[in-house]
């Protein structure tokens, strides 16, 4: 079985021709076509890439699978090399190993100064502040039947939405265990109406569409004058 020597960034690796031709990609094309490639003084194939992770590249081509390191940085580097060598199977293995970034979908106000800053910079879109409460020992009670992602998907295009802890309403002793909104509330700040509306969070899905449509009609009528 023919042995092939590869000079990867100055370091020589040896493997079999069948290993290099196992998967479609850079090496199979190299060996099966007449694509021009540089050779070193010992007539080894010279590839101007880092040799740091090439042993992992070879192990993948030998076995069809590979154990990746725990470091996200190293996995990203291996993925980049796999992309260069057009080893899509290894690229997919790297993608599965790297945790996907969680999109930051919630914007929080930490204090009254930040709230004032937001209100002062309101433009066309009204600001909706959702006030949540903490119970004893900072326990967090979530409103029943509430899906934050769905809520944002519906209203984020119409309001600038922020979340703020309502410290004035922090509950030391919770009497009503059946409180559906968990003590949450909301308040709308709007350049057209000032402090326009507030209410319990359990009514938010009913109140906001009505408020927004009323605001739209009011602005439309104002512009028509």
Helices and strands as residue ranges (DSSP letters): E 3-8, E 11-16, H 17-20, H 26-32, E 45-47, H 54-63, H 72-84, H 88-97, E 108-109, H 112-120, E 126-132, G 136-138, H 148-155, E 159-165, G 167-169, E 185-190, E 194-200, G 201-203, H 204-224
